[in-house]
Amino acid sequence: MRIDKFLNSVNITKRRSVAQDMIANKVVLINDVVVKASKNVEVGDVVTINYLNETKKYQVLQIPTTKSTPKSLQHQYIKEL
């Protein structure tokens, strides 16, 4: 699954366009490498997001099969490090 779709479907961002904008501004990294929106996410990858005043890291536990997942099931797909 593409990183922009992944961020949206596991509820890290509210919209895919927000995820694409963050990727375009080079604040999203996978395994400490700046990525493009077309980069695929795989189980075990570490996604890092550099916000203005903090950095968050998430480990990918599972790839969702649907376009969106309930926020209550977010823990099945990602783990915050």
Protein Blocks (a to p, Z undefined) as FASTA:
>chain_A
ZZklmmmmnomafbfklmmmmmmnopaceehiacdfklccdehiacddddfkbccddddf
bdcfbfbdcfklmmmmpccZZ
